[in-house]
Amino acid sequence: MCLGQNSAHHAVHYLNSQLGSLYENSVECVKHAGSGLKPLERVRYDFALAEFHVGAKQRTKFALKDDMMFSAAFGKPRLEFICNHEAILYLRIKEGHFNSEIAKADSSAFVPNRSRHVKLHDVEVAFRVDFDVQGIRGYTTKIGNGSHVIQLMVLNFHSARLISKVNAGDREGLQFYMRRYLDYLHHAGHHVLFSLPDFDDDRLDMIIDYSLESHVNRTLDTEIHEVFGVSVEEINRSLSSKWLKAIMDAADGADRNSICLAEYRSTWTTIGERSDVQFHIKFGAPRVRVLCEREAVLYFKIDELLVYEGHDFTVTPKHTYSDWEIAVVVDLTRKVEGSFKSVEIDMATLRFCEHFSKFHGFDLALNFATVIKTTVVEFITEYYAVVLETTHFHEIHTIDISRPPMTPEPGPSSGDDGEWSPDVPRTGGRVRQQEIIKKTRTGHYDFIQVVSEQSIIEHFKVLWQLSRDSTAEHSKLLGKWSYSEDFKASFGALKIRYLSGEKAIVWIQLDEGTLKPLKGSFGFSDWSIAFEVKLKMVDQAELSKSWFTRFKESFAWKHHGSEEHRTLKHLVLDFTTSEFVYELSKFEGLHLASRSAVESVRGAVHYLQDHYFRELTQHGHHVLQTVPIWKRGSNPPPTGLTDVTFQIYSKTVCTRHSHVSQHYDVVLMLLGMTGFHPLPSGRLEYSTEWFAKHRGTVTHGTVCLSRKVFLEKRLLALLSRVNATTTIVPFFPGGESSGFVTLFDGHQGSEWGLALTTWARHSRKRTHGCDWDLVPGTESDYTWGHIDKWSYEHEGSIVDKHNGVYTIACRAKNHLRLPTSINHGSLDIVMGGEIDINLGFKGASTRWESKAVAKWSVTLSMVSPRGGSGLTIEVKGDTKPKFETFRVHGDASLEQLIDLKALHELVVVDLVDLVTELKQLFGGVWEHCFPGMQAYSLSNPVFNSHGDILFELRPYVPPSQVIAPRPSRGSSSRSTSIVVDGSAGERPAGPKKTKSSALYPRLPA
């Protein structure tokens, strides 16, 4: 053994010598026992390395070799080592055979047929075998020199894998019997060998590193294509990608840590303190070749090595070398932290491997040649390894199993918009709709519009589809574009992913094309180039005039643009801030490990950033959303926005280097205020997800109006009108000519000039509200109650029976329930009530009492018709309550005391103002935010537990394009029903549908 050097070569020789000696012993035993079969099992172990036989189960007596299922005479076995964990065991069959009917080998009824034998002659079989080195520590005075460790090499024959490319007629059959042979060798104890002895007294550990002595036998299938579940090809592609990124960063003047995969200088480390050798290394793409599950060879390719005499690297180098490859053997580890799984290189185990390395053009006859080589190897093993670990380039593959990769893949294709469902299961952590109802919060904002990534992707997808048939320049460039003769490409649809910090990743899909880098011409296909772009809110004046000409045909402009008291704000992709993101780009077919790839990538990025993005901006394709804002001094509608901002909303931070869990969405939020209230300070904190995705459909987003803006200031205020028109109050009429019903007119002798009217018609009460009161302990139940009791005592009448006390009691009790659950696309506001009128008299000899009662129930529904033309408003129930009369006591008839027909006309459930306003707010086009040139509509309304109202966004589809559903059988028309279509004629019309202006296609009914 050579002191201080790797003794692996000597260890291999020692191990194979043991195998050779044991084999020769077996051959000697065979000669002594004769050429026949050996009947005793215990004796057969002595012959195991020389011969082996497998008989049929049916044979009870000893048979001839030709009757055996398997019979073989072996040559001397030998071992070669792949690494420190696996070896190759070679077994040579000199003569023998096996029976190909292996499926019947274990059957006791099977008798082998010699015609099914496969002859074997001079066949070498190789098995890949795991091994372990175990030590036995002991001490004996006979040996001396203190305690010693006897090293045993234990071969794991049970896990052996056949790797030889044998030409035998039946590989499966040969493998079957050879596995039995390996099991037999294990039982015979031949799986244990002694390693090199070490009984001296120098106390120095012997170095045995089989990995540094390994070699590749090209006739064997020794390649490992996967490690820890990750393909080697994927690992090397990742390394090449990181290297190419470093090359590009170096050209942009990035710091040394960012470019260390591309180049490094001796002066950047302490090795540069040596004055005799200074160098500048320009690296090629690194790669790994896996030896086993735990070890690999890491190759550092040196494209160019420039050697200088001093520290001045601007002068001509003294020596130049190229195409070197320095190989090091490293241990691989798997690291698991939470949901993160990574394959890493243990840089502490890095060892230089001479016979795997290449030093082209290296001449030892030159002065300093050995010094140069030694210094570079030392730099790689002692300094560069530390740099790579510090910059985390030792992490050769990382994946978060809980998160999908950030890719430009679009969401599901557009189809039926679906509806929010109360029983949507939590698939992959996706929130239930009920969780949205319980947890969504608006903070202090009046208005929130959530726009999904899917919606923006679908927006660009449809624009791209229209571009293919368009002749207009503004549209064509989304499908095909060129810059002189230097760049020509056909494009796929733009795709987007939101990032925290009000940014987005935009992918430009290059389906096919050519470009001219600095040298030559290059063709490409299926490239996807990613850019990080900031989002920005701009005024109308900041957009191009050429786009404004087309924008006048948009829904946003036709609804708001000509109004002087309104202005338009636009949320845009600010392409002037674009940053190329190599890590998220894809360059199909490009050889990433080549330096020529750098120019191709940089060329494509240049034409897109400096020219194509300018064209997109010029024609308005960077505009994502348009929001109308009412100016100060104007009189905006209740939901009209007077200020707006935006933010990217997500549970966790999402950057270009990370991505959000598939359990949660990253969404764009437009946040607004009404009534000229100032915007709240700070961001809206995360509460929960804002929409539930549906399989096979595009989820565009959600609109939310706060409790204060809609429920309290509008809905409950307008519904209080119902209380005013259904509450009866008595009064003494004055100059009124109508709107009341007189009392006791039909009762002879009545002296009380009293009348009934509604709260809404009463001269004094109508100025006071009839506000709904929330039922304590509930979130959505409200009540209204009112009682008015009057009495009049009369004495002195000539007719005694008219003397006494006249009484009247009017009572109204109404109830209201707002839904906080899903009802198949309809929000049903249920209300009802009871009106009681009691008239009575009590005199000395006469007493009577009569009663009139009216009960009513009405449901106001905001219905989501299929298609996308907005909500329709339906009112079903008894909007004209009818009174029933009862004689409580005595014989006085109510018909004699009051005009019932007039009373019926007096009371009405008045929802006209509310229906009109709801239709204006939520029917047809959603007027408070517009996607590009087109419009949204609202659907599937629901109240959350806080009283905010939420809607799903849909692309607006004109009513003429919506196919009306067939009427259902058995529909009833018995109750009063008012239906107000959200697309009624008085709503301003949108642009005519043409191929160049219609964003969203016809949706199925």
Secondary structure, DSSP 4 states (H G I P E B T S, - for coil): --TTS--HHHHHHHHHHHHHHHHHHHHHHHHHH-SS----HHHHGGGTTTEEEE--TT--S---GGGSSEEEEE---EEEESSSSEEEEEEEEEEEEEES-GGGTT-TT----GGGEEEEEEEEEEEEEEEEEEEEEE--TTT-SS-EEEEEEEEEEEEEEE-B----S-HHHHHHHHHHHHHHHHHTTTTEEE------SS-PPPP--GGGG----TTB-----EETTEEHHHHHHHHHHHHHHHHHHHHTT--TTTTTTTEEEGGGSGGGG-SS-EEEEEE---EEEESSSSEEEEEEEEEEEEEESSS-TTSPPSEEEEEEEEEEEEEEEEEEETTEEEEEEEEEEEEE-GGG-EETT--TTSTTHHHHHHHHHHIIIIIIHHHHHHTTTTEEEEEETTS--------PPP-------TT---STTPPPHHHHHHH---TT-SEEEEE-HHHHHHHHHHHHHHHTT--SHHHHTTTEEEETTTEEEEE---EEEEETTTEEEEEEEEEEEEE--SSS-EEEEEEEEEEEEEEEEEEGGGS-HHHHHHHTTSHHIIIIIT-TTEEEEEEEEEEEEEEE-GGG-EETT--TTSTHHHHHHHHHHHHIIIIIHHHHHHTTTTEEEEEEEEPTTS---TT-EEEEEEEEE-SS---TT----TTS--EEEEEEEETTPPPPSSPPPP-S-S----TTS---EEEEE-IIIIIIIIIHHHHHHHHHHH-EEEE---S--SS-EEBSTTSTT-----EEEETTT-TTGGGS----EEPTT-SSEEEEEEEEEEEEEE---SSGGG-EEEEEEEEEEEEEE---S--TTEEEEEEEEEEEEEEEEEESS-EEEEEEEEEEEEEEEEE--SSSSB-EEEEEE-SS--EEEEEEESS--HHHHB-HHHHHHH-----HHHHHHHHHHHBSSBTT-B-TTS-EEEEEEEE-TTS-EEEEEEE---GGGSPPPPPPTT----SEEEEE-TT-TTSPP-----TTT--SPPPP-
